[in-house]
Amino acid sequence: MRQLLKLKPETIQRQNVELKAKLARAERLVAQLRAEASQLRAQIAERQRSPVPPQIERRPRAAQRSRSARQEPSVLASTTTQTTRQATFAQRQSRRYQVPEHRSPFVRLLLRKRLDVALLAIAGLTVAALFSLQHTRQRSVARVELPPSQPTPAVVAPKPQTFAELVYNVPQPPQLVPSEALQAIVDGATALAASKGLPTEPLSITLIDLKTNQTAGYQNQTPRYPASVVKLFWLVACEAMLEQGLLQPDSELTSDLTAMIVHSDNDAASRIFDRITQTTSGATLSGTEYETWLKRRLQLNRFFQAASYNGLSISQKNYPIHSLQLEAPDGRELQMLDEQQQPIRSLTTTDQAARLMYELYAGKAVSTSRSQEMMTLLTRDLQPEKWKKQPNNPIAGFLGAALPADVRFASKVGMTSKARHEVAFVASPDGKVSYILAVFGTDEAYSQNAEILPAISNTIFTQMTER
């Protein structure tokens, strides 16, 4: 395929300068010829009116010298000499352009015609120069075919070699529009919690309408301990490493990912966490050994923070971890919590949890295919005969419990003795209602109340359906 390029600017500029110079010379020549032609016509007209052409008196040089010798030196001498020179020059010019009277009328007419033809020729040259200049300007924007050249290779970003170089692939949060109507729904859910005697200070809510890309929230940017909702972030980080070849898939990894998301298994999550960060739990460390360990742990925060998940902290494991005989942080894990300058604890907001679920729903997290795989792991069957048979299921006491059984539902719950959380994707069977809801209740009152999240979910679904 031929490559098309424009004329070089310096070539165009040089051609324009040359043409303008030629045009200026032509214009000066035309002006000179016009003046001479006008003078010649005047002389011809004068000779036609006068029967005898004027004669110039010529004196012998000797007579002129004798006369000059007789004149006395005076101021008038220089003036007379200058006047004589001017008259002589005028007479020479007159003889140069005059048409002698002794020529026949036919010859005089022919001479006039020659002058007219010369003027026409100069005018033609001027028009040609103008046309050439205009044509060159038009060609400056035209394209010129050049021989085919080698295609420029595309710039490819270097592939990350370690997790420290890897960054989450969605650099900015979605462009969502605040909505007063949605805010009224969220305010109603907050009032519902208050009406049941629950404190609203530890409550956070984020609601995103996927049909309109509108949003609303209550304390939705307040960092809170995420409990097992943090495993959603670990899942995405693990899939990103698999996508880049920094982790190799195997049966144990697949089994642990399923157990971590479907059953919220802390032991499986601990193993996934270790593989992502290339660290292990254990006794306290010191010096550079601890610094290296801590740096690797904090790389998990940086992975998301570099993509505008500002303030997010997800570098602490969830407990208890029975396989490690850990009921709570200990050893080097406890060192993180006891950091003198700034204790390192897991913290996220409902906005951040809702954003990640939004990016999974939109197929943007890591890749479209991996987003779909992760959404499959997060999908829950709301048929009562399915989930009621499962002990410690993620439906009872959470957002899905009060929803119609045929609703499309994908979620990740989190619960401790002082927290009850969930982030969920909800869509009606007909597709008319589609939203993301994140609710964090970071207080013992929410942990012990199995009815509050289903109640909030039911009132929001009803109002979203009636919109």
LUMDOFI-950794 format. One record per residue (C-alpha): residue number from 0; residue in three letters; chain; x, y, z. Coordinates in nm, 4 decimals. Each point is the difference from the previous one (the first is absolute). Layout:
! LUMDOFI-950794
   n res chain        u        v        w
 NUM ala     A        X        Y        Z
...
This chain:
! LUMDOFI-950794
   n res chain        u        v        w
   0 met     A   0.0000   0.0000   0.0000
   1 arg     A   0.1438   0.3342  -0.1058
   2 gln     A   0.0719   0.2595   0.2611
   3 leu     A  -0.1333   0.3537  -0.0555
   4 leu     A   0.1938   0.2976   0.1344
   5 lys     A  -0.0281   0.3793  -0.0255
   6 leu     A   0.2513   0.2306  -0.1715
   7 lys     A   0.2662   0.1253   0.2348
   8 pro     A  -0.0782   0.3481   0.1360
   9 glu     A   0.3459   0.1354  -0.0920
  10 thr     A  -0.0468  -0.1071  -0.3666
  11 ile     A  -0.3363   0.1745  -0.0221
  12 gln     A   0.1379   0.3157   0.1605
  13 arg     A   0.2961   0.0141  -0.2408
  14 gln     A  -0.2275  -0.0390  -0.3053
  15 asn     A  -0.2325   0.2720   0.1255
  16 val     A   0.2907   0.2425   0.0490
  17 glu     A   0.1312  -0.0644  -0.3521
  18 leu     A  -0.3415   0.0510  -0.1579
  19 lys     A  -0.0626   0.3182   0.1958
  20 ala     A   0.3358   0.1382  -0.1195
  21 lys     A  -0.0858  -0.0807  -0.3624
  22 leu     A  -0.3396   0.1619   0.0428
  23 ala     A   0.1562   0.3171   0.1430
  24 arg     A   0.2441   0.0252  -0.2934
  25 ala     A  -0.2851  -0.0478  -0.2479
  26 glu     A  -0.2062   0.2690   0.1715
  27 arg     A   0.2927   0.2464  -0.0120
  28 leu     A   0.0540  -0.0721  -0.3698
  29 val     A  -0.3703   0.0499  -0.0720
  30 ala     A   0.0021   0.3336   0.1837
  31 gln     A   0.3094   0.1147  -0.1903
  32 leu     A  -0.1468  -0.0964  -0.3362
  33 arg     A  -0.3267   0.1712   0.0812
  34 ala     A   0.1846   0.3224   0.0837
  35 glu     A   0.2058  -0.0177  -0.3165
  36 ala     A  -0.3074  -0.0792  -0.2098
  37 ser     A  -0.1856   0.2971   0.1488
  38 gln     A   0.2934   0.2291  -0.0747
  39 leu     A   0.0270  -0.1360  -0.3534
  40 arg     A  -0.3695   0.0547  -0.0700
  41 ala     A   0.0301   0.3595   0.1205
  42 gln     A   0.2930   0.0638  -0.2329
  43 ile     A  -0.1859  -0.1543  -0.2948
  44 ala     A  -0.3036   0.2172   0.0679
  45 glu     A   0.2183   0.3112   0.0239
  46 arg     A   0.1714  -0.0730  -0.3324
  47 gln     A  -0.3345  -0.0538  -0.1665
  48 arg     A  -0.1125   0.3470   0.1097
  49 ser     A   0.3290   0.1697  -0.1029
  50 pro     A   0.0903  -0.0086  -0.3769
  51 val     A   0.3680   0.0620   0.0585
  52 pro     A   0.1812  -0.2079   0.2564
  53 pro     A   0.2096   0.1902   0.2460
  54 gln     A   0.3669   0.0226  -0.0971
  55 ile     A   0.2802   0.0025   0.2457
  56 glu     A   0.2622   0.2617  -0.0664
  57 arg     A   0.3441  -0.1477  -0.0193
  58 arg     A   0.2948   0.2312   0.0150
  59 pro     A   0.3488  -0.0851  -0.0954
  60 arg     A   0.2149  -0.1016   0.2917
  61 ala     A   0.2389   0.2815  -0.0741
  62 ala     A  -0.2776   0.2555   0.0203
  63 gln     A  -0.1168  -0.1457   0.3272
  64 arg     A   0.3500   0.0146   0.1395
  65 ser     A   0.0457   0.3598  -0.1117
  66 arg     A  -0.3308   0.0983   0.1534
  67 ser     A   0.0848  -0.1692   0.3253
  68 ala     A   0.3349   0.1736   0.0029
  69 arg     A  -0.1647   0.3402  -0.0423
  70 gln     A  -0.2408  -0.0549   0.2929
  71 glu     A   0.1073   0.1356   0.3354
  72 pro     A   0.0040  -0.2322   0.3002
  73 ser     A  -0.3160   0.0511   0.2030
  74 val     A  -0.2517  -0.1764   0.2169
  75 leu     A  -0.2281  -0.0323  -0.3055
  76 ala     A   0.2648  -0.2022  -0.1852
  77 ser     A  -0.0625  -0.3195   0.1968
  78 thr     A  -0.3776   0.0436  -0.0247
  79 thr     A   0.0197   0.0510  -0.3768
  80 thr     A   0.2187  -0.3069  -0.0379
  81 gln     A  -0.2410  -0.2166   0.2054
  82 thr     A  -0.3006   0.1263  -0.1971
  83 thr     A   0.1766  -0.0729  -0.3281
  84 arg     A   0.0797  -0.3566   0.1130
  85 gln     A  -0.3609  -0.0648   0.1018
  86 ala     A  -0.1261   0.1334  -0.3346
  87 thr     A   0.2499  -0.2139  -0.1873
  88 phe     A  -0.1127  -0.3131   0.1946
  89 ala     A  -0.3678   0.0776  -0.0686
  90 gln     A   0.0729   0.0494  -0.3692
  91 arg     A   0.1818  -0.3344  -0.0152
  92 gln     A  -0.2911  -0.1752   0.1698
  93 ser     A  -0.2413   0.1729  -0.2397
  94 arg     A   0.1991  -0.1172  -0.3007
  95 arg     A   0.0059  -0.3510   0.1491
  96 tyr     A  -0.3780  -0.0434   0.0160
  97 gln     A  -0.1288   0.2378  -0.2646
  98 val     A  -0.1461  -0.1246  -0.3278
  99 pro     A   0.1670   0.2004  -0.2797
 100 glu     A  -0.2441   0.2102  -0.1943
 101 his     A   0.1522  -0.0956  -0.3296
 102 arg     A  -0.1237  -0.3567   0.0545
 103 ser     A  -0.3246  -0.0897  -0.1744
 104 pro     A  -0.3278  -0.0187   0.1957
 105 phe     A   0.0010  -0.3777  -0.0472
 106 val     A   0.3411  -0.0306   0.1633
 107 arg     A  -0.1021   0.2223   0.2882
 108 leu     A  -0.3120  -0.2129   0.0538
 109 leu     A   0.2121  -0.3143  -0.0087
 110 leu     A   0.2317   0.1391   0.2672
 111 arg     A  -0.2943   0.0778   0.2241
 112 lys     A  -0.1319  -0.3537  -0.0474
 113 arg     A   0.3393  -0.1421   0.0995
 114 leu     A  -0.0150   0.1918   0.3259
 115 asp     A  -0.3486  -0.1313   0.0691
 116 val     A   0.1128  -0.3554  -0.0745
 117 ala     A   0.2954   0.0399   0.2388
 118 leu     A  -0.2326   0.1197   0.2747
 119 leu     A  -0.2322  -0.2929  -0.0600
 120 ala     A   0.2944  -0.2419   0.0142
 121 ile     A   0.1164   0.1422   0.3330
 122 ala     A  -0.3531  -0.0177   0.1371
 123 gly     A  -0.0183  -0.3633  -0.1088
 124 leu     A   0.3250  -0.0779   0.1792
 125 thr     A  -0.1364   0.1643   0.3152
 126 val     A  -0.3199  -0.2052  -0.0098
 127 ala     A   0.2041  -0.3165  -0.0588
 128 ala     A   0.2191   0.0774   0.3011
 129 leu     A  -0.3059   0.0575   0.2199
 130 phe     A  -0.1565  -0.3260  -0.1182
 131 ser     A   0.3244  -0.1903   0.0663
 132 leu     A   0.0193   0.1434   0.3531
 133 gln     A  -0.3590  -0.1005   0.0744
 134 his     A   0.0571  -0.3465  -0.1463
 135 thr     A   0.3047  -0.0495   0.2218
 136 arg     A  -0.2002   0.0969   0.3077
 137 gln     A  -0.2655  -0.2534  -0.0906
 138 arg     A   0.2637  -0.2676  -0.0492
 139 ser     A   0.1370   0.0686   0.3480
 140 val     A  -0.3048  -0.1667   0.1526
 141 ala     A  -0.0078  -0.2787  -0.2561
 142 arg     A   0.1452  -0.3381   0.0774
 143 val     A   0.2871  -0.1538  -0.1878
 144 glu     A   0.0484  -0.3690  -0.0463
 145 leu     A   0.3287  -0.1335   0.1257
 146 pro     A   0.1439  -0.3451  -0.0378
 147 pro     A  -0.1267  -0.2443   0.2621
 148 ser     A   0.1995   0.0063   0.3211
 149 gln     A   0.0355  -0.2380   0.2868
 150 pro     A  -0.2914   0.0292   0.2509
 151 thr     A   0.0853   0.1614   0.3326
 152 pro     A  -0.0111  -0.2653   0.2702
 153 ala     A  -0.2602   0.0571   0.2727
 154 val     A   0.1323   0.1041   0.3395
 155 val     A  -0.0666  -0.2862   0.2395
 156 ala     A   0.0216   0.0563   0.3742
 157 pro     A   0.2500  -0.2337   0.1644
 158 lys     A  -0.1632  -0.2984   0.1642
 159 pro     A   0.0173   0.0085   0.3819
 160 gln     A   0.2632  -0.2372   0.1315
 161 thr     A  -0.1076   0.0122   0.3660
 162 phe     A  -0.3128   0.0845   0.1957
 163 ala     A   0.1735   0.3230   0.1085
 164 glu     A  -0.0214   0.1222  -0.3624
 165 leu     A  -0.3621  -0.1025  -0.0481
 166 val     A  -0.2814   0.2571   0.0247
 167 tyr     A  -0.3749  -0.0578  -0.0124
 168 asn     A  -0.1109   0.0610  -0.3570
 169 val     A  -0.2915   0.2415   0.0634
 170 pro     A   0.1824   0.3245   0.0866
 171 gln     A  -0.2989   0.2216   0.0887
 172 pro     A  -0.3381  -0.0557   0.1685
 173 pro     A  -0.3109   0.0006  -0.2197
 174 gln     A  -0.1639   0.3326  -0.0868
 175 leu     A  -0.3144  -0.0178   0.2127
 176 val     A  -0.2550   0.2785   0.0439
 177 pro     A  -0.1433   0.0800   0.3453
 178 ser     A  -0.3774  -0.0444   0.0084
 179 glu     A  -0.2485   0.1595   0.2378
 180 ala     A  -0.2481  -0.2811  -0.0637
 181 leu     A   0.2558  -0.2648   0.0931
 182 gln     A   0.1087   0.2073   0.2981
 183 ala     A  -0.3582  -0.0071   0.1275
 184 ile     A   0.0078  -0.3808  -0.0228
 185 val     A   0.3298  -0.0185   0.1919
 186 asp     A  -0.1280   0.2442   0.2619
 187 gly     A  -0.3045  -0.2225   0.0416
 188 ala     A   0.2238  -0.3022   0.0629
 189 thr     A   0.1974   0.1954   0.2596
 190 ala     A  -0.3227   0.1053   0.1708
 191 leu     A  -0.1105  -0.3639  -0.0013
 192 ala     A   0.3135  -0.1027   0.1928
 193 ala     A  -0.0582   0.2805   0.2496
 194 ser     A  -0.3640  -0.1045   0.0445
 195 lys     A   0.1179  -0.3466   0.1058
 196 gly     A   0.2173   0.1491   0.2719
 197 leu     A   0.3283  -0.0416  -0.1863
 198 pro     A   0.2687   0.2701   0.0086
 199 thr     A   0.0506   0.1763  -0.3330
 200 glu     A   0.3493   0.1308   0.0733
 201 pro     A   0.1662  -0.3372  -0.0828
 202 leu     A  -0.2220  -0.0455  -0.3083
 203 ser     A   0.1115   0.0600  -0.3596
 204 ile     A  -0.2045  -0.0480  -0.3193
 205 thr     A   0.0797   0.0386  -0.3719
 206 leu     A  -0.2655  -0.0429  -0.2707
 207 ile     A   0.0723   0.0041  -0.3777
 208 asp     A  -0.2781  -0.0162  -0.2598
 209 leu     A   0.1554  -0.1889  -0.2924
 210 lys     A  -0.2736   0.1152  -0.2389
 211 thr     A   0.0732   0.3692   0.0457
 212 asn     A   0.3547   0.0011   0.1464
 213 gln     A  -0.1342   0.2012   0.2909
 214 thr     A   0.1109  -0.0409   0.3589
 215 ala     A  -0.0725   0.0981   0.3590
 216 gly     A   0.1392  -0.0894   0.3390
 217 tyr     A   0.0160   0.0437   0.3730
 218 gln     A   0.3459   0.0303   0.1595
 219 asn     A   0.1107  -0.1817  -0.3132
 220 gln     A   0.3557   0.1350   0.0093
 221 thr     A   0.0683  -0.0865   0.3634
 222 pro     A   0.2736  -0.2692   0.0296
 223 arg     A  -0.1178  -0.3020   0.1973
 224 tyr     A   0.1294  -0.3470   0.0802
 225 pro     A  -0.1291  -0.2077  -0.2959
 226 ala     A  -0.0039  -0.3464   0.1619
 227 ser     A  -0.0219  -0.2672  -0.2735
 228 val     A  -0.1079   0.2491  -0.2675
 229 val     A   0.3768   0.0540  -0.0357
 230 lys     A   0.0200  -0.3420  -0.1677
 231 leu     A  -0.1635   0.1534  -0.3065
 232 phe     A   0.3085   0.2202  -0.0388
 233 trp     A   0.2354  -0.2944   0.0507
 234 leu     A  -0.1890  -0.1921  -0.2685
 235 val     A   0.0524   0.2792  -0.2540
 236 ala     A   0.3702   0.0347   0.0879
 237 cys     A   0.0512  -0.3750  -0.0404
 238 glu     A  -0.1757  -0.0040  -0.3389
 239 ala     A   0.2152   0.2938  -0.1139
 240 met     A   0.3149  -0.1956   0.0847
 241 leu     A  -0.1318  -0.3042  -0.1859
 242 glu     A  -0.0788   0.2199  -0.3001
 243 gln     A   0.3573   0.1347  -0.0078
 244 gly     A   0.1632  -0.3384   0.0571
 245 leu     A   0.1319   0.0971   0.3432
 246 leu     A  -0.1904  -0.2948   0.1465
 247 gln     A  -0.0486  -0.3378  -0.1628
 248 pro     A  -0.3428  -0.1625   0.0315
 249 asp     A  -0.0258  -0.3340   0.1761
 250 ser     A  -0.2692  -0.2075   0.1653
 251 glu     A   0.0840   0.1213   0.3506
 252 leu     A  -0.0232   0.3651  -0.1051
 253 thr     A  -0.3338  -0.0588  -0.1735
 254 ser     A  -0.1375  -0.1853   0.3009
 255 asp     A   0.1150   0.2712   0.2412
 256 leu     A  -0.1511   0.2799  -0.2112
 257 thr     A  -0.3359  -0.1796  -0.0011
 258 ala     A   0.0096  -0.0660   0.3739
 259 met     A   0.1027   0.3610   0.0741
 260 ile     A  -0.2880   0.1537  -0.1981
 261 val     A  -0.2823  -0.2544   0.0173
 262 his     A   0.0496  -0.1084   0.3618
 263 ser     A   0.2081   0.2960   0.1271
 264 asp     A   0.2574  -0.2489   0.1311
 265 asn     A   0.2765   0.1773   0.1940
 266 asp     A   0.2530  -0.2831  -0.0384
 267 ala     A  -0.0346   0.0033  -0.3794
 268 ala     A   0.0159   0.3797   0.0057
 269 ser     A   0.3238  -0.0136   0.2025
 270 arg     A   0.1643  -0.2230  -0.2609
 271 ile     A  -0.1182   0.2246  -0.2857
 272 phe     A   0.1282   0.3025   0.1902
 273 asp     A   0.3437  -0.1599   0.0454
 274 arg     A   0.0274  -0.0835  -0.3703
 275 ile     A  -0.0932   0.3533  -0.1040
 276 thr     A   0.2414   0.1754   0.2366
 277 gln     A   0.2710  -0.2719   0.0107
 278 thr     A  -0.0026   0.0217   0.3789
 279 thr     A  -0.0992  -0.2323   0.2830
 280 ser     A  -0.1313   0.0394   0.3512
 281 gly     A   0.2366  -0.0859   0.2835
 282 ala     A   0.2188   0.1254   0.2801
 283 thr     A   0.1129   0.3589   0.0302
 284 leu     A   0.2690   0.1300  -0.2321
 285 ser     A   0.2589   0.2728   0.0374
 286 gly     A   0.2159   0.2308  -0.2073
 287 thr     A   0.0057  -0.0306  -0.3764
 288 glu     A  -0.1771  -0.3357   0.0152
 289 tyr     A  -0.3090   0.1617   0.1504
 290 glu     A   0.0245   0.2992  -0.2340
 291 thr     A   0.0050  -0.2290  -0.3038
 292 trp     A  -0.2941  -0.2012   0.1329
 293 leu     A  -0.1997   0.3141   0.0773
 294 lys     A   0.0746   0.1512  -0.3417
 295 arg     A  -0.1384  -0.3079  -0.1724
 296 arg     A  -0.3121   0.0075   0.2135
 297 leu     A  -0.0618   0.3664  -0.0777
 298 gln     A   0.0341  -0.0615  -0.3732
 299 leu     A  -0.3563  -0.1287   0.0135
 300 asn     A  -0.1153   0.3463   0.1112
 301 arg     A   0.2068   0.1719  -0.2667
 302 phe     A  -0.1507  -0.2220  -0.2742
 303 phe     A  -0.3401   0.1643   0.0555
 304 gln     A   0.1128   0.3386   0.1315
 305 ala     A   0.1819   0.0656  -0.3294
 306 ala     A  -0.3425  -0.0325  -0.1660
 307 ser     A  -0.1607   0.2715   0.2172
 308 tyr     A  -0.1199  -0.2272   0.2804
 309 asn     A   0.1253   0.2688   0.2343
 310 gly     A   0.0625  -0.0934   0.3630
 311 leu     A  -0.0878  -0.3654  -0.0542
 312 ser     A   0.1827  -0.2450   0.2297
 313 ile     A  -0.0391  -0.3762  -0.0529
 314 ser     A   0.3348  -0.1396   0.1211
 315 gln     A  -0.1260  -0.1852   0.3089
 316 lys     A  -0.1349  -0.3539   0.0012
 317 asn     A  -0.3395  -0.1049   0.1372
 318 tyr     A  -0.0247  -0.2107   0.3151
 319 pro     A  -0.0322  -0.2633   0.1318
 320 ile     A   0.2346  -0.2063  -0.2189
 321 his     A  -0.0344  -0.3529   0.1315
 322 ser     A   0.2740  -0.1536  -0.2152
 323 leu     A   0.2510   0.2418   0.1574
 324 gln     A  -0.1573  -0.0277   0.3467
 325 leu     A  -0.0517   0.3750   0.0042
 326 glu     A  -0.3086   0.1438   0.1649
 327 ala     A   0.1282   0.3555  -0.0438
 328 pro     A   0.3033   0.1833  -0.1409
 329 asp     A   0.3278  -0.1168   0.1517
 330 gly     A   0.3734   0.0203  -0.0661
 331 arg     A   0.0834   0.2088  -0.3076
 332 glu     A  -0.3717   0.0603  -0.0619
 333 leu     A  -0.0191   0.1651   0.3396
 334 gln     A   0.3064   0.2088  -0.0832
 335 met     A  -0.2022   0.1662  -0.2755
 336 leu     A  -0.2743   0.0923   0.2461
 337 asp     A   0.2543   0.1305   0.2504
 338 glu     A   0.1792   0.2311  -0.2454
 339 gln     A   0.0807   0.3085   0.2089
 340 gln     A  -0.0418   0.2579  -0.2770
 341 gln     A  -0.3210  -0.1364  -0.1529
 342 pro     A  -0.1578  -0.3342   0.0903
 343 ile     A  -0.0811  -0.1983  -0.3147
 344 arg     A  -0.3577  -0.1269  -0.0002
 345 ser     A  -0.2371  -0.1040  -0.2772
 346 leu     A  -0.2277   0.2894  -0.0994
 347 thr     A  -0.2334   0.0565  -0.2954
 348 thr     A  -0.3071   0.2109  -0.0754
 349 thr     A  -0.3364  -0.1067  -0.1386
 350 asp     A   0.0779   0.2149  -0.3051
 351 gln     A   0.3138  -0.2058  -0.0666
 352 ala     A  -0.1795  -0.3321   0.0435
 353 ala     A  -0.2843   0.1173  -0.2258
 354 arg     A   0.2479   0.1282  -0.2597
 355 leu     A   0.1782  -0.3368  -0.0215
 356 met     A  -0.3322  -0.1828  -0.0377
 357 tyr     A  -0.0988   0.2523  -0.2683
 358 glu     A   0.3230  -0.0684  -0.1927
 359 leu     A  -0.0574  -0.3749   0.0250
 360 tyr     A  -0.3569   0.0410  -0.1272
 361 ala     A   0.1240   0.2225  -0.2870
 362 gly     A   0.2657  -0.2540  -0.1024
 363 lys     A   0.2852   0.2432   0.0670
 364 ala     A   0.1752  -0.1671   0.2947
 365 val     A   0.3214  -0.1631  -0.1338
 366 ser     A  -0.1698  -0.1097  -0.3261
 367 thr     A  -0.3495  -0.0723  -0.1292
 368 ser     A   0.0392  -0.3762   0.0247
 369 arg     A   0.1493   0.0098   0.3492
 370 ser     A  -0.2693   0.2433   0.1163
 371 gln     A  -0.2618  -0.2497  -0.1170
 372 glu     A   0.1774  -0.2847   0.1800
 373 met     A   0.0142   0.2010   0.3222
 374 met     A  -0.3672   0.0988  -0.0287
 375 thr     A  -0.0822  -0.3703  -0.0355
 376 leu     A   0.1796  -0.0712   0.3286
 377 leu     A  -0.1924   0.2844   0.1651
 378 thr     A  -0.3436  -0.1028  -0.1313
 379 arg     A  -0.2435  -0.1355   0.2601
 380 asp     A  -0.3125  -0.2095  -0.0521
 381 leu     A  -0.2852   0.1639   0.1926
 382 gln     A  -0.2290  -0.3030  -0.0189
 383 pro     A  -0.0718  -0.0761   0.3692
 384 glu     A   0.0321  -0.3756  -0.0513
 385 lys     A   0.3545   0.0620  -0.1175
 386 trp     A   0.1488   0.2292   0.2612
 387 lys     A  -0.1957  -0.1055   0.3104
 388 lys     A   0.1626  -0.3426  -0.0116
 389 gln     A   0.3468   0.1523   0.0266
 390 pro     A   0.1356   0.0738   0.3474
 391 asn     A   0.1521   0.3460   0.0336
 392 asn     A  -0.1361   0.0944  -0.3400
 393 pro     A   0.0539   0.3562  -0.1332
 394 ile     A  -0.3749   0.0654  -0.0487
 395 ala     A  -0.1644  -0.0297   0.3420
 396 gly     A   0.0330   0.3257   0.1908
 397 phe     A   0.1351   0.1874  -0.3032
 398 leu     A  -0.1257   0.1977  -0.3013
 399 gly     A  -0.1192  -0.2967  -0.2086
 400 ala     A  -0.2321  -0.1489   0.2630
 401 ala     A  -0.2932   0.2390  -0.0664
 402 leu     A   0.0281   0.0154  -0.3793
 403 pro     A  -0.2171  -0.1924  -0.2493
 404 ala     A   0.1477  -0.3416  -0.0778
 405 asp     A   0.0337   0.0719  -0.3732
 406 val     A   0.2139   0.3113   0.0452
 407 arg     A   0.3513  -0.0109  -0.1444
 408 phe     A   0.2285   0.0395   0.2993
 409 ala     A   0.3797   0.0063   0.0451
 410 ser     A   0.1594   0.1013   0.3279
 411 lys     A   0.2728  -0.0251   0.2609
 412 val     A  -0.0887   0.0149   0.3660
 413 gly     A   0.2116   0.0752   0.3060
 414 met     A  -0.0780  -0.0638   0.3637
 415 thr     A   0.1804   0.0108   0.3336
 416 ser     A  -0.1102   0.0416   0.3579
 417 lys     A  -0.0076   0.3761  -0.0662
 418 ala     A  -0.0991   0.0293  -0.3650
 419 arg     A  -0.2585  -0.1065  -0.2583
 420 his     A   0.0837   0.1037  -0.3585
 421 glu     A  -0.0902  -0.0815  -0.3576
 422 val     A   0.0521   0.1314  -0.3516
 423 ala     A  -0.2380  -0.1353  -0.2634
 424 phe     A  -0.1099   0.0210  -0.3626
 425 val     A  -0.3796  -0.0203  -0.0339
 426 ala     A  -0.2048  -0.0279  -0.3218
 427 ser     A  -0.3658  -0.0854  -0.0614
 428 pro     A  -0.0782  -0.2867  -0.2427
 429 asp     A  -0.1371   0.2424  -0.2618
 430 gly     A   0.3113   0.2187   0.0241
 431 lys     A  -0.1989   0.3150   0.0814
 432 val     A   0.1624   0.0280   0.3427
 433 ser     A   0.3763  -0.0286   0.0350
 434 tyr     A   0.2113   0.1464   0.2789
 435 ile     A   0.2929  -0.0493   0.2347
 436 leu     A  -0.0454   0.0327   0.3744
 437 ala     A   0.2710   0.0046   0.2674
 438 val     A  -0.0911   0.0090   0.3711
 439 phe     A   0.2525   0.0026   0.2861
 440 gly     A  -0.1189  -0.0156   0.3598
 441 thr     A   0.3111   0.0190   0.2173
 442 asp     A  -0.1466  -0.0546   0.3438
 443 glu     A  -0.0963  -0.2898   0.2247
 444 ala     A  -0.3644   0.1059  -0.0347
 445 tyr     A   0.0110  -0.0739  -0.3748
 446 ser     A   0.1937  -0.3249   0.0490
 447 gln     A  -0.2704  -0.1336   0.2327
 448 asn     A  -0.2959   0.1196  -0.2093
 449 ala     A  -0.0761  -0.2487  -0.2788
 450 glu     A  -0.3003   0.1996  -0.1232
 451 ile     A   0.1440   0.3435  -0.0781
 452 leu     A   0.1810  -0.0765  -0.3280
 453 pro     A  -0.2948  -0.1964  -0.1462
 454 ala     A  -0.2315   0.2883   0.1004
 455 ile     A   0.2241   0.2629  -0.1619
 456 ser     A   0.0295  -0.2149  -0.3133
 457 asn     A  -0.3769  -0.0498  -0.0259
 458 thr     A  -0.0863   0.3696   0.0319
 459 ile     A   0.2640   0.1026  -0.2542
 460 phe     A  -0.1049  -0.2675  -0.2524
 461 thr     A  -0.3658   0.1022   0.0329
 462 gln     A   0.0735   0.3682  -0.0583
 463 met     A   0.2383  -0.0713  -0.2877
 464 thr     A  -0.2731  -0.2095  -0.1639
 465 glu     A  -0.2541   0.2808   0.0393
 466 arg     A   0.2250   0.2670  -0.1560
